Amino acid sequence: MIDYHIHTKLCGHASGEMEEYVQSAIASGIKEMGFSDHLPMVTERGNELAMSIDELPLYVETVLDLNQRYGEIDIKLGIEADYFPGLEEKCNEVINKFPFDYVIGSVHFIKKWGFDNINQIDQWEKRDINQVYRDYYTLLRKSARSGLFDIIGHSDLVKKFGQKPSDDLTDEIKQTAEVFAENGLACEINTSGLRRPISEIYPSLDVLKIYNDYNIPIIFGSDAHNPKDVARDFDLAYKMAATVGYFEESQFSGRKRTSLKRSFK
């Protein structure tokens, strides 16, 4: 098993020591894991959503040290970076200062609205849900074209609180998958949606079918913010991957992707 989406308390909304996540991974039978905590925000937002820029070197140093100390598991240095249109250069400048194995690109904001933030959930009542979804997929495509990322994280996160579009957005999803493919990005099967109001894996089975049609590589992530959630519900994620016809998962090192043949059944 490989879990590439694991956070730390440095982000301000997770718990547990980094070493506890490693120990939980080992106990779960994981052979490779990746810390991918939130990159410091390149906007004016506070550090309740991400580590501060001053904490980033400590994060990197700690991950590299843990990888040296725990020989029974391969620990990758990843990062999850928010996509903000117009701030690509600033984001790239921060990313390029450190030897990341992979960068997960995520869309959590539509303009200044944190659509998956429980403290801003009231904004959903004031918006056209179909337009929110279209705006979200537009941002996913822009993020994929930015060249900043290796992996797209939780690619239908917009459904988190259970709001669903009434329009058929299949064409939007296909356009997005085409852009992912053109830019050589992998996509994440993220099990944390099962722990959210939507109670679904990100992305949905229908979306994942489209990704497979476009030959989009996949990785698996628990999005753990607590050590007990490392690799949580991966059995369900594997069944989902098998259902749509995947037989490989991706591995990353030094921002280079390789494929590992797998039987997910």
Protein Blocks (a to p, Z undefined) as FASTA:
>chain_A
ZZfbdcdfknopagcjfklmmmmmmmnopabdcdddddddfbfbdfklbccfklmmmmmm
mmmmmmmmmmmbccdddddddddehilmmmmmmmmmpccfbdcdddfbghjacfkbmklm
mmmmmpcfklmmmmmmmmmmmmmmnomambdchkllmmmnopacfbdcklmmmmmmmmmm
mnopacdddfklmmgmkopacddfklmmmmmmnopacdddekiabfklgophklmmmmmm
mmnopabdcddeehiacdddddfZZ
